[in-house]
Amino acid sequence: MKFAILSCLALSLSGNLLFAADPITPTQRIELFNGKDFTGWTFCTNNGADPLKTWTVTNGVIHCTGKPIGYIRTLQSYQNYELDVSWRFTKVAPKADNGGVLIHIQSPDSIWPQCLQVQGKHLHQGDLFLMMGAESKEHKGIDRNTPLPLHGKSAENPVGEWDQVNTICSNNVVISYVNGQWLNQTTECTISNGFVGFQSEGGDMEIRSVTLVPLAGTAK
């Protein structure tokens, strides 16, 4: 994971900068990806690159080429939820094996924004990055380019198979599971709500579902 301050173009499908002021706490399942297009999402790309050359939807699946760097994020912000993501690498190669799930993304958009990242790098899914000034109890005193590492071995499936990444965001606590295995946790996070997104950082990846699930006590 490398951090750099680069120029950024953020746009919605209508071409406007859009930010949701108040975070939503899900009380029922919310499918963030409709399986058809990028309704409800916006992009941030390096140097104003065309995001639709990086991000496409085909046969009900989001495809990310991994180049150039940037991210896609929701137009709505959220808090207190479980985020369930099904994704996979289509292939990996040296310096082309990285991505990430971004939670609690703060505005304004930039590369990179303040947020927490559930690492998507091959064999490191579940590492937790505190990005661009975000902090937590377990991360204090650690360089911002250094993640909170996995508790145990990687739980990823072989390249080409789908992985299930589950992230629980409960107030200022973030817990990470990969394929049903608990791998990481951090507490006393300085940010506890924001947009949800995915990082483009070299890895050729597909995403087939992005679901918010209410935490216990919030479901109707």
Helices and strands as residue ranges (DSSP letters): E 8-11, E 30-31, E 41-46, G 51-53, E 55-58, E 61-64, E 70-74, E 78-79, E 81-91, E 99-105, E 115-119, E 128-131, E 163-170, E 173-178, E 181-186, E 193-200, E 204-213
